[in-house]
């Protein structure tokens, strides 16, 4: 969901989580000069994420997926279970790492490779704060392809059940989200306002028991034939 603050022009607050001191320092150096962003903290262990979030109140957490101690998947799951949790973008050195899929299922809003150019990281942070996805359909398909057959079959069955609970109009919106379309494009194609699209997405997430639109996109892709 998009950030709701008293001052929408305030800098986007970012917390960095990575067990590599050089990566933490590098990300901080790259991002601290970006307009509209503010690095509010950096921690080395997923176990410290909740306390750091309580202290620094970030809008976005850049979360390393592979860490000693509590890894990024578990840290994301714990964090997203909290009321008012910040958005989470997982960082990985592998663009098809099976752990990425687990992090997205745990509530992350998308993922970035650690060698992503700084300007693209900044753009991704702004997008997740605005409630837009940062996961393309092609990447989603690549991740799903790494599931074992039994897991994929179970996911497909569960996904079909989710979509069956939606109205026809809700399914149209869900399918558009699954195609990676932003709210403005969905509104134009379905002849409704952006506010109405947001309302539909909120109702769909509630009805489906999902945390964010990335999880919804994964459900939609799970229902598609090969």
C-alpha positions as CSV (number, residue, x, y, z in Angstrom):
1,X,0.0,0.0,0.0
2,X,1.1,3.5,-0.7
3,X,2.7,5.6,2.1
4,X,0.2,7.6,4.1
5,X,1.8,10.5,6.0
6,X,1.0,14.0,7.1
7,X,3.5,15.3,4.6
8,X,3.7,13.3,1.4
9,X,6.7,15.5,0.3
10,X,8.8,14.3,3.2
11,X,11.9,12.2,2.3
12,X,11.3,8.4,1.9
13,X,13.0,6.8,4.9
14,X,15.1,3.8,4.1
15,X,16.6,1.1,6.4
16,X,19.3,-1.1,5.0
17,X,19.7,-4.7,6.3
18,X,22.7,-6.7,5.2
19,X,25.3,-8.8,7.0
20,X,28.1,-7.6,4.8
21,X,29.6,-4.3,6.1
22,X,30.9,-3.4,2.7
23,X,27.5,-3.8,1.1
24,X,25.9,-1.7,3.9
25,X,28.4,1.0,3.4
26,X,28.2,0.9,-0.4
27,X,24.4,1.1,-0.4
28,X,24.4,4.0,2.1
29,X,27.0,5.8,0.0
30,X,25.1,5.3,-3.2
31,X,21.7,6.3,-1.9
32,X,22.3,9.0,0.7
33,X,22.6,11.7,-2.0
34,X,19.5,10.7,-3.8
35,X,16.8,13.4,-3.9
36,X,13.8,12.5,-1.8
37,X,15.5,9.6,0.1
38,X,17.0,9.5,3.5
39,X,19.0,6.5,4.9
40,X,17.8,6.3,8.5
41,X,19.8,3.2,9.6
42,X,21.6,0.0,8.7
43,X,21.7,-3.3,10.6
44,X,23.6,-6.6,10.0
45,X,21.1,-9.2,11.2
46,X,17.5,-10.0,10.5
47,X,17.0,-10.5,14.2
48,X,17.6,-6.7,14.7
49,X,15.1,-5.6,12.0
50,X,12.0,-5.2,14.2
51,X,13.8,-3.1,16.8
52,X,15.5,-1.0,14.1
53,X,12.1,-0.4,12.4
54,X,10.6,0.6,15.8
55,X,13.5,3.0,16.3
56,X,13.9,4.6,12.9
57,X,10.3,4.2,11.4
58,X,11.4,3.6,7.8
59,X,9.0,3.6,4.8
60,X,11.1,1.0,3.0
61,X,13.5,-1.8,4.2
62,X,16.2,-3.0,1.7
63,X,16.6,-6.6,3.0
64,X,19.4,-8.9,2.2
65,X,18.0,-12.4,1.6
66,X,21.0,-14.5,2.7
67,X,22.2,-13.6,6.2
68,X,23.7,-15.5,9.1
69,X,21.3,-15.7,12.0
70,X,17.8,-14.7,11.0
71,X,17.7,-14.6,7.2
72,X,15.7,-12.2,5.0
73,X,12.7,-14.5,4.5
74,X,12.1,-14.9,8.2
75,X,12.8,-11.2,9.0
76,X,10.4,-10.2,6.3
77,X,7.7,-12.5,7.6
78,X,8.0,-11.2,11.1
79,X,8.0,-7.6,10.0
80,X,5.1,-7.8,7.6
81,X,3.0,-9.5,10.3
82,X,3.2,-6.2,12.3
83,X,0.6,-3.5,11.9
84,X,1.8,-0.5,9.9
85,X,4.9,-2.4,8.6
86,X,7.1,-0.7,6.0
87,X,7.5,-2.1,2.5
88,X,10.3,-4.6,2.0
89,X,12.5,-5.0,-1.1
90,X,14.7,-8.0,-0.9
91,X,18.3,-7.9,-2.2
92,X,20.0,-10.8,-3.9
93,X,22.9,-11.8,-6.0
94,X,20.7,-14.3,-7.9
95,X,17.9,-13.3,-10.2
96,X,16.2,-16.7,-9.9
97,X,17.2,-17.7,-6.4
98,X,14.5,-19.9,-4.9
99,X,14.8,-17.9,-1.7
100,X,13.4,-14.9,-3.5
101,X,10.2,-16.7,-4.0
102,X,9.9,-17.4,-0.3
103,X,10.6,-13.8,0.5
104,X,7.8,-12.6,-1.9
105,X,5.4,-15.0,-0.4
106,X,6.3,-13.6,3.1
107,X,5.2,-10.2,2.0
108,X,8.1,-8.5,0.2
109,X,7.0,-6.0,-2.4
110,X,9.7,-7.1,-4.9
111,X,13.4,-7.8,-5.3
112,X,16.5,-6.2,-6.7
113,X,19.9,-7.6,-7.7
114,X,22.7,-6.2,-5.6
115,X,24.4,-4.9,-8.7
116,X,21.4,-2.9,-9.7
117,X,22.4,0.7,-10.7
118,X,21.8,3.2,-7.9
119,X,19.2,5.2,-10.0
120,X,17.2,2.0,-10.5
121,X,17.3,1.2,-6.8
122,X,16.0,4.7,-6.1
123,X,13.3,4.3,-8.7
124,X,12.2,1.0,-7.2
125,X,12.0,2.5,-3.7
126,X,9.8,5.3,-4.9
127,X,7.6,2.8,-6.7
128,X,6.9,0.6,-3.7
129,X,6.1,3.6,-1.6
130,X,3.6,4.7,-4.2
131,X,2.0,1.2,-4.1
132,X,3.3,0.1,-7.5
133,X,4.9,-3.3,-8.1
134,X,8.6,-3.8,-9.0
135,X,8.3,-7.4,-10.2
136,X,7.8,-8.0,-13.9
137,X,5.7,-10.9,-15.3
138,X,8.8,-12.4,-16.9
139,X,10.6,-12.5,-13.6
140,X,7.5,-14.0,-11.9
141,X,7.5,-16.8,-14.5
142,X,11.2,-17.4,-13.9
143,X,10.7,-17.7,-10.2
144,X,7.6,-20.0,-10.5
145,X,9.6,-22.2,-12.9
146,X,12.0,-23.0,-10.0
147,X,9.2,-24.6,-7.9
148,X,9.2,-28.4,-7.7
149,X,6.2,-30.0,-9.5
150,X,4.4,-30.9,-6.3
151,X,4.7,-27.4,-4.9
152,X,3.6,-25.9,-8.2
153,X,0.6,-28.1,-8.4
154,X,-0.5,-27.2,-4.9
155,X,0.0,-23.5,-5.6
156,X,-2.1,-23.7,-8.8
157,X,-5.0,-25.3,-6.9
158,X,-4.9,-22.8,-4.1
159,X,-4.6,-19.9,-6.6
160,X,-7.7,-21.1,-8.5
161,X,-9.6,-21.2,-5.3
162,X,-8.6,-17.6,-4.6
163,X,-9.8,-16.3,-7.9
164,X,-13.1,-18.3,-7.7
165,X,-13.9,-16.2,-4.6
166,X,-13.7,-13.0,-6.6
167,X,-16.4,-11.3,-8.6
168,X,-16.0,-10.9,-12.3
169,X,-14.9,-7.3,-12.0
170,X,-12.5,-8.2,-9.2
171,X,-11.0,-10.9,-11.4
172,X,-10.5,-8.4,-14.2
173,X,-8.6,-6.1,-11.9
174,X,-6.6,-9.0,-10.4
175,X,-5.6,-10.2,-13.9
176,X,-4.4,-6.7,-14.8
177,X,-2.3,-6.6,-11.6
178,X,-0.9,-10.0,-12.6
179,X,0.2,-8.5,-15.9
180,X,2.3,-5.9,-13.9
181,X,0.1,-2.9,-14.9
182,X,0.1,0.2,-12.7
183,X,-3.1,1.6,-11.3
184,X,-3.4,4.3,-13.9
185,X,-3.2,1.9,-16.8
186,X,-5.7,-0.5,-15.2
187,X,-8.1,2.5,-14.7
188,X,-7.9,3.5,-18.3
189,X,-8.4,0.0,-19.7
190,X,-11.3,-0.9,-17.3
191,X,-12.9,2.6,-17.6
192,X,-12.8,3.4,-13.9
193,X,-11.0,6.0,-11.7
194,X,-7.6,5.3,-10.1
195,X,-9.3,5.6,-6.7
196,X,-11.8,2.9,-7.7
197,X,-8.9,0.6,-8.9
198,X,-7.2,1.1,-5.5
199,X,-10.5,0.2,-3.8
200,X,-10.9,-3.0,-5.8
201,X,-7.3,-4.0,-5.1
202,X,-7.8,-3.5,-1.3
203,X,-11.0,-5.6,-1.4
204,X,-9.3,-8.3,-3.4
205,X,-6.3,-8.5,-1.0
206,X,-8.7,-8.7,2.0
207,X,-10.9,-11.3,0.4
208,X,-7.9,-13.4,-0.8
209,X,-6.0,-13.1,2.5
210,X,-3.0,-11.5,0.8
211,X,-0.6,-8.9,2.0
212,X,0.2,-6.9,-1.2
213,X,-0.2,-6.7,-5.0
214,X,3.0,-8.7,-5.6
215,X,1.4,-11.7,-3.8
216,X,-1.7,-11.1,-5.9
217,X,0.4,-11.2,-9.1
218,X,1.9,-14.5,-8.0
219,X,-1.5,-15.9,-7.4
220,X,-2.6,-14.8,-10.9
221,X,0.4,-16.4,-12.5
222,X,-0.2,-19.6,-10.6
223,X,-3.5,-20.0,-12.4
224,X,-2.2,-19.5,-15.9
225,X,-1.6,-22.6,-18.2
226,X,1.9,-23.3,-19.2
